[in-house]
Amino acid sequence: MDAQAAVKTIRVAVCGAKGKMGQEVVKTVLNDAELKLAGVVDPHGLGESVNDFFGTAQEPGMQFDQDLKALLAREKPDVCVDFTNPDVVYPNTMAMIEAGCRPVIGTTGLTPEQLQEIDNALKSRGLGGMVVPNFAIGAVLMMKFAQEAARYFDHAEIIELHHNRKADAPSGTALKTAELMRQSQSTFGPTNSPEKEVIAGARGATDPANIHIHSVRLPGYIAHQEVIFGGPGQILTIRHDSMDRACFMPGVALSAKKVMQLQGLVYGLEHIL
Ligand SMILES: NC(=O)c1ccc[n+]([C@@H]2O[C@H](COP(=O)([O-])OP(=O)(O)OC[C@H]3O[C@@H](n4cnc5c(N)ncnc54)[C@H](O)[C@@H]3O)[C@@H](O)[C@H]2O)c1
């Protein structure tokens, strides 16, 4: 057997495969020699031919499934990538783990308690899993730089801007950014004047360290965020823009490969780069 044949192909299922992100993930898997498409799930695609929908000849006979559990039991994928919605991502993730499949979760909206449950379930089965609020390398760097800047600035606010089909607010990226900034400083805005909101919500949501988070939802945006730091006589703005969903795909492919070597939950792409 030559060295190339000895490399095991990772069988990847995609949940939410007809969605904006899911479609990109399927194309990424089809074009990656180390990954093999094991199946696709989406309630909007039941029975539809994968080859026809994605304009490929690579998967003759493969159809969209509607039931994730049925796909997991039938195909036993190594990894399942989920880009669905906040209402279904937790049961989906637990179903993957129960079936012995490693979750790679891009869907946002999981609570800290759910993340803990996922970690427990993964560890009890000796499996790895990843939950990644943002797969774009530029966004990961934005968070890292914001964490660093938070050591030097006492005042900071986050504005995240997304398309108007996004279900959850604030975004998972904004929550993760605030969490990282809290590791650098415990309270922001200490010298702000007392505030009275004339319209409730005018100052956005407030995280435990008093970082105000503002969510904008407009058609035309994909995923954008700026972290604004203020100090006497200066403003530092750290901004990331996702102009095309292609920016997330190298991170998804890397996660699908690295998760095979993990034990327990890894939260955030930065831990595997
Ligand atoms: N982590 C990241 O880098 C990143 C990047 C972009 C978007 N997101 C998140 O990914 C999620 C999906 O985003 P999108 O823009 O692709 O949404 P979308 O609405 O275009 O797609 C979601 C798809 O999931 C399908 N779906 C719903 N319930 C399902 C279920 N139970 N089983 C299987 N499929 C199901 C829907 O039919 C739909 O096709 C959102 O939570 C979004 O915030 C994360």
The ligand as an SDF file (V2000), in Angstrom:
LIG
                    3D

 44 48  0  0  0  0  0  0  0  0999 V2000
  -19.3870   29.6010   12.9880 N   0  0  0  0  0  0  0  0  0  0  0  0
  -19.3300   30.3870   11.9080 C   0  0  0  0  0  0  0  0  0  0  0  0
  -18.2380   30.7490   11.4270 O   0  0  0  0  0  0  0  0  0  0  0  0
  -20.6210   30.8220   11.2570 C   0  0  0  0  0  0  0  0  0  0  0  0
  -20.6070   31.5430   10.0610 C   0  0  0  0  0  0  0  0  0  0  0  0
  -21.8230   31.8660    9.4580 C   0  0  0  0  0  0  0  0  0  0  0  0
  -23.0220   31.4600   10.0580 C   0  0  0  0  0  0  0  0  0  0  0  0
  -22.9940   30.7890   11.2400 N   0  0  0  0  0  0  0  0  0  0  0  0
  -24.2080   30.2790   11.8860 C   0  0  0  0  0  0  0  0  0  0  0  0
  -24.5950   29.0820   11.1970 O   0  0  0  0  0  0  0  0  0  0  0  0
  -26.0070   28.9120   11.3160 C   0  0  0  0  0  0  0  0  0  0  0  0
  -26.6060   28.6770    9.9220 C   0  0  0  0  0  0  0  0  0  0  0  0
  -26.4360   29.8440    9.1380 O   0  0  0  0  0  0  0  0  0  0  0  0
  -26.9810   29.9250    7.6370 P   0  0  0  0  0  0  0  0  0  0  0  0
  -26.7650   31.3280    7.2130 O   0  0  0  0  0  0  0  0  0  0  0  0
  -26.4050   28.8270    6.8220 O   0  0  0  0  0  0  0  0  0  0  0  0
  -28.5390   29.6450    7.8580 O   0  0  0  0  0  0  0  0  0  0  0  0
  -29.6080   29.1350    6.8210 P   0  0  0  0  0  0  0  0  0  0  0  0
  -30.9490   29.4830    7.3800 O   0  0  0  0  0  0  0  0  0  0  0  0
  -29.2760   29.5660    5.4380 O   0  0  0  0  0  0  0  0  0  0  0  0
  -29.4520   27.5390    6.8490 O   0  0  0  0  0  0  0  0  0  0  0  0
  -29.8980   26.7070    7.8780 C   0  0  0  0  0  0  0  0  0  0  0  0
  -30.3200   25.3860    7.2580 C   0  0  0  0  0  0  0  0  0  0  0  0
  -30.5630   24.4570    8.3090 O   0  0  0  0  0  0  0  0  0  0  0  0
  -31.6690   23.6660    7.9270 C   0  0  0  0  0  0  0  0  0  0  0  0
  -32.2400   23.0380    9.1150 N   0  0  0  0  0  0  0  0  0  0  0  0
  -33.0920   23.5610   10.0340 C   0  0  0  0  0  0  0  0  0  0  0  0
  -33.3810   22.6430   10.9700 N   0  0  0  0  0  0  0  0  0  0  0  0
  -32.6810   21.5440   10.6600 C   0  0  0  0  0  0  0  0  0  0  0  0
  -32.5470   20.2620   11.2780 C   0  0  0  0  0  0  0  0  0  0  0  0
  -33.2090   19.9500   12.3980 N   0  0  0  0  0  0  0  0  0  0  0  0
  -31.7370   19.3310   10.6770 N   0  0  0  0  0  0  0  0  0  0  0  0
  -31.0670   19.6520    9.5490 C   0  0  0  0  0  0  0  0  0  0  0  0
  -31.1560   20.8410    8.9200 N   0  0  0  0  0  0  0  0  0  0  0  0
  -31.9540   21.7780    9.4850 C   0  0  0  0  0  0  0  0  0  0  0  0
  -32.6100   24.6500    7.2460 C   0  0  0  0  0  0  0  0  0  0  0  0
  -33.5640   23.9790    6.4090 O   0  0  0  0  0  0  0  0  0  0  0  0
  -31.6230   25.4910    6.4370 C   0  0  0  0  0  0  0  0  0  0  0  0
  -31.4400   24.9570    5.1300 O   0  0  0  0  0  0  0  0  0  0  0  0
  -26.5080   30.1560   12.0600 C   0  0  0  0  0  0  0  0  0  0  0  0
  -26.6130   29.8550   13.4340 O   0  0  0  0  0  0  0  0  0  0  0  0
  -25.4120   31.1690   11.8300 C   0  0  0  0  0  0  0  0  0  0  0  0
  -25.3550   32.1510   12.8350 O   0  0  0  0  0  0  0  0  0  0  0  0
  -21.8180   30.4640   11.8360 C   0  0  0  0  0  0  0  0  0  0  0  0
  1  2  1  0
  2  3  2  0
  2  4  1  0
  4  5  1  0
  4 44  2  0
  5  6  2  0
  6  7  1  0
  7  8  2  0
  8  9  1  0
  8 44  1  0
  9 10  1  0
  9 42  1  0
 10 11  1  0
 11 12  1  0
 11 40  1  0
 12 13  1  0
 13 14  1  0
 14 15  2  0
 14 16  1  0
 14 17  1  0
 17 18  1  0
 18 19  2  0
 18 20  1  0
 18 21  1  0
 21 22  1  0
 22 23  1  0
 23 24  1  0
 23 38  1  0
 24 25  1  0
 25 26  1  0
 25 36  1  0
 26 27  1  0
 26 35  1  0
 27 28  2  0
 28 29  1  0
 29 30  1  0
 29 35  2  0
 30 31  1  0
 30 32  2  0
 32 33  1  0
 33 34  2  0
 34 35  1  0
 36 37  1  0
 36 38  1  0
 38 39  1  0
 40 41  1  0
 40 42  1  0
 42 43  1  0
M  CHG  2   8   1  16  -1
M  END
$$$$
